[in-house]
Amino acid sequence: MSQDGGCYTWIWTCFFEYSTPKILLIRSRKVGAINRFIQAVIIGYVIGYVCVLKKGYQETDTVLSSVTTKVKGIALTNTTAMGLRVWDVADYVIPPQEESSFFVMTNMIITPGQNQSHCPEIPSATANCSSDGDCMAGFSDTRGNGVQTGRCVNYSASAKTCEVLAWCPLEEDVDPPEPPILAAAENFTVLIKNHIRYPKFNFSRRNILPHINSTYLTNCVFSRTTDPDCPIFRLRDIVSEAQEDFQDMAVNGGVMGIQIRWDCDLDMPESWCVPKYTFRRLDNKDPENTVAPGYSFRFAKYYSDGEVETRTLIKAFGIRFDVMVFGKAGKFNIVPMLLNVGAGLALMGLVTVVCDWIVLTFMKKKNIYKEQKYSYVDDFELLSEEIP
Ligand SMILES: *[C@@H]1O[C@H](CO)[C@@H](O)[C@H](O)[C@H]1NC(C)=O
């Protein structure tokens, strides 16, 4: 029967085979120590990392939040263009309200008294001319300021440019003033009101904490060391906490991030759930790449001067502050706890695998261990022993 073929015999033996684990007790200090060490590592991981550090026994939820802001401060400027002038919130916060964000104008280029008329275009490759023949009536350059009339006129004593139909006089192509016009903006303050909610736990809280009364709120300014709970921030402090200089940033403008982190352990007292504020600059401030720096935009204020519609054009430079709210809350729940403890216990199965591998591969006496670990019992042998 065994001569019928190898395959037949092989399947035959394979199929009619039963393997059962046998307990092999290795009395060796080295092997014992390795075993205990691996067990300790796994228990340490389950208790230390999964339970204590990652709070694996908790169910978690992410934050929902709403943010409102209110800027305060007055600036006084004295420039040749505008004379003595006071600036309040309605002048420098543009637009008056935004979602989770506010813009404070710190610098500007003002072109007053513009109306619809003719004037020479700002000199450039397409606008320079020597005679009317160089200008084309009706042509408008996307980067220019108006529609050409077809005439070549004096821009200055030495330069001639094409005349355009535009809001005249045109805005001068200059760099923003330095120091910035509203340098005083560094002392402006902003009250940030943030209300958060963890819907899964029906838990809500706001950053004006219960112990803050209205007297404190009218006088405090956030400081990491003395007033870490005060929700009123001085703009200079926000910028300097991000390792930037306010006056530098105010010239060309930029974008700042105000991050509010609410990490709450709801198994602990509610008063431990407090916001943490951090600040960072969000726009690119790469010293190697200084082309088109900062943040600016134009807007105009229109008025009618008798019959002529006139406007004041303002190119505004400033800092936009974006408020970002993050957070995660955790609370004890039996389901995630069982899942995590179960996964940890399953890891204990690894101990035997790793120990076997070390013992059978690296030990000096590995051959002795191998002989002891696997033993074969053949039916024929048993039969012959049973039959006297
Ligand atoms: C901001 O306030 C400080 C002290 O309150 C003052 O020394 C400083 O000159 C102010 N900054 C500006 C630009 O006015």
The ligand as a Gaussian input file, in Angstrom:
#p B3LYP/6-31G(d) Opt

LIG

0 1
 C        1.692000     101.048000      23.989000
 O        1.595000     101.204000      25.389000
 C        2.835000     101.299000      26.041000
 C        2.601000     101.351000      27.538000
 O        1.278000     101.293000      27.859000
 C        3.578000     102.540000      25.546000
 O        4.837000     102.625000      26.175000
 C        3.758000     102.449000      24.055000
 O        4.362000     103.622000      23.556000
 C        2.426000     102.224000      23.370000
 N        2.671000     101.996000      21.953000
 C        2.351000     102.859000      21.009000
 C        2.783000     102.510000      19.637000
 O        1.742000     103.872000      21.240000

